[in-house]
Amino acid sequence: MFIVVTWSPAFADQATCTHIAQQAEQAQSYFSPVEGYQVVGTGRLYFHTAPHAHCRSKDVFVIPGDHLIAYTEYQGWVSVMYINPKTSQDYHGWVPSKRLQFTGTIGLKN
């Protein structure tokens, strides 16, 4: 499936991102078991509400060296969870796969 989305704002409206997220949910590939990744590159890696550059969360990000748990992938994006080691709070979102380095699988292989 190919998605064509055109607009000029830096952030998409919620309805558009919800639609993209629903399309991804139907076509995503699942990791089994889930996989571990480390953030690479430079600068903040913002979470996205859907696998599209215009669906960026405004204030949820990780930095190089942070570890993420990956659940699915879709068109160059990975659905991940980050657990803050200080607060144990978890965050979920989509990030571009090019900023991730595989560190291993987590759990038993099915």
HUBELNOR-V585667 format. One record per residue. N is the residue number from 1. SS is DSSP state (@ for helix, = for strand, . for the rest). Layout:
n->N ss->SS
n->N ss->SS
This chain:
n->1 ss->.
n->2 ss->.
n->3 ss->.
n->4 ss->.
n->5 ss->.
n->6 ss->.
n->7 ss->.
n->8 ss->.
n->9 ss->.
n->10 ss->.
n->11 ss->.
n->12 ss->.
n->13 ss->.
n->14 ss->@
n->15 ss->@
n->16 ss->@
n->17 ss->@
n->18 ss->@
n->19 ss->@
n->20 ss->@
n->21 ss->@
n->22 ss->@
n->23 ss->@
n->24 ss->@
n->25 ss->@
n->26 ss->@
n->27 ss->@
n->28 ss->.
n->29 ss->=
n->30 ss->=
n->31 ss->=
n->32 ss->=
n->33 ss->=
n->34 ss->=
n->35 ss->=
n->36 ss->=
n->37 ss->=
n->38 ss->=
n->39 ss->=
n->40 ss->.
n->41 ss->.
n->42 ss->.
n->43 ss->.
n->44 ss->.
n->45 ss->=
n->46 ss->=
n->47 ss->=
n->48 ss->=
n->49 ss->.
n->50 ss->.
n->51 ss->.
n->52 ss->.
n->53 ss->@
n->54 ss->@
n->55 ss->@
n->56 ss->=
n->57 ss->=
n->58 ss->=
n->59 ss->=
n->60 ss->=
n->61 ss->=
n->62 ss->=
n->63 ss->.
n->64 ss->.
n->65 ss->.
n->66 ss->.
n->67 ss->=
n->68 ss->=
n->69 ss->=
n->70 ss->=
n->71 ss->=
n->72 ss->=
n->73 ss->=
n->74 ss->=
n->75 ss->.
n->76 ss->.
n->77 ss->=
n->78 ss->=
n->79 ss->=
n->80 ss->=
n->81 ss->=
n->82 ss->=
n->83 ss->=
n->84 ss->.
n->85 ss->.
n->86 ss->.
n->87 ss->.
n->88 ss->.
n->89 ss->.
n->90 ss->=
n->91 ss->=
n->92 ss->=
n->93 ss->=
n->94 ss->=
n->95 ss->=
n->96 ss->=
n->97 ss->@
n->98 ss->@
n->99 ss->@
n->100 ss->=
n->101 ss->=
n->102 ss->=
n->103 ss->=
n->104 ss->=
n->105 ss->=
n->106 ss->=
n->107 ss->.
n->108 ss->.
n->109 ss->.
n->110 ss->.
